[in-house]
Amino acid sequence: MSRMIRLTRRGFLAAFAALGASSLIGCGGGAGMAGPEDSTGPLEKTVMYRLSTKGQRASNAAKANAANKRFATMEAAEAGRAHPGDRAKIVQLDVSPQTWDQLFQNGARLAVDLRSL
């Protein structure tokens, strides 16, 4: 007699994970795959700053300001707060030099509002 095998979600995911792991082991774990850094060396990065209200209570003005403004320097970010009570964190973003030059017009601007682009 044939026996019916019941496949549960957990069993399916376990089998799928084992299949994926075995395929990675078979091809060397993906260590030989060439990425953008392998072909030309490390990618150049330029730093810009933004405000973040994540995990904080913040006014609507502070949230909108944090979501849409980008700054060339940390000092510009400090000066570009929505209001004196805005306590959003300043976070660093890595971007390509071309993106930085395009946003800040080769350093002519210290802040850019993404809503006006």
C-alpha positions in Angstrom: 0.0 0.0 0.0 1.2 3.5 -0.7 1.5 5.8 2.3 0.5 9.4 2.0 3.3 11.8 3.2 1.9 14.9 4.8 4.0 18.0 4.1 3.7 20.8 6.7 4.9 24.4 6.3 7.7 23.7 8.7 8.8 20.6 6.8 8.7 22.4 3.5 10.8 25.3 4.8 13.3 22.9 6.4 13.6 21.0 3.1 14.0 24.2 1.1 16.6 25.5 3.5 18.6 22.2 3.2 18.4 22.4 -0.6 19.6 26.0 -0.6 22.5 25.2 1.8 23.6 22.2 -0.3 23.6 24.3 -3.4 25.8 26.9 -1.7 28.2 24.2 -0.4 28.4 22.7 -3.9 29.5 26.0 -5.5 32.0 27.0 -2.9 29.7 29.2 -0.8 29.6 32.0 -3.3 33.1 33.2 -2.5 34.1 33.3 -6.1 31.3 35.5 -7.3 32.6 38.9 -8.5 30.9 41.9 -7.1 31.4 45.6 -7.9 34.3 45.8 -5.4 36.2 42.8 -6.9 36.5 44.3 -10.4 37.7 47.8 -9.7 38.8 47.7 -6.1 36.8 49.4 -3.3 34.1 51.7 -4.3 34.5 55.4 -3.5 32.1 56.7 -0.9 31.3 60.2 0.2 29.4 61.0 3.4 26.3 63.1 3.7 24.0 63.5 6.7 20.3 63.3 7.5 18.2 63.6 10.6 16.4 60.5 12.0 13.4 60.5 14.3 13.3 56.6 14.4 12.3 55.4 17.8 11.6 58.9 19.2 8.6 61.0 19.8 8.8 63.9 17.3 6.6 66.6 16.0 5.1 66.4 12.5 7.4 69.2 11.4 10.5 67.3 12.7 9.3 64.1 11.0 8.8 65.8 7.6 12.1 67.6 7.9 14.0 64.4 8.8 12.4 62.5 5.9 13.2 65.1 3.2 16.4 67.0 4.1 19.9 65.9 3.3 23.0 67.8 4.5 26.6 68.1 3.3 28.1 68.5 6.8 27.2 67.5 10.3 27.2 71.2 11.3 24.6 71.9 8.5 22.5 69.1 9.8 22.6 70.6 13.3 21.6 74.0 11.9 18.9 72.5 9.7 16.6 71.2 12.4 12.9 71.9 12.0 12.7 74.0 15.3 14.6 74.5 18.5 12.9 71.5 20.2 13.8 69.1 17.4 16.0 66.4 18.9 16.3 64.1 15.9 19.5 62.1 15.7 22.1 63.0 13.0 23.0 59.9 11.0 25.6 59.4 8.3 24.8 58.1 4.8 27.4 56.8 2.4 26.8 57.9 -1.2 28.8 57.9 -4.4 30.8 61.1 -5.2 28.6 61.7 -8.2 25.4 61.6 -6.2 26.9 64.0 -3.6 28.0 66.5 -6.3 24.6 66.3 -8.0 22.7 67.0 -4.8 25.0 69.6 -3.3 26.1 71.2 -6.6 29.8 70.4 -6.1 29.7 71.9 -2.6 27.9 75.1 -3.4 24.9 74.0 -1.2 25.1 72.7 2.4 21.5 71.4 2.5 19.0 70.0 0.0 15.3 69.4 0.3 14.3 66.3 -1.6 10.7 67.7 -2.1 12.1 70.4 -4.3 14.1 68.2 -6.7 
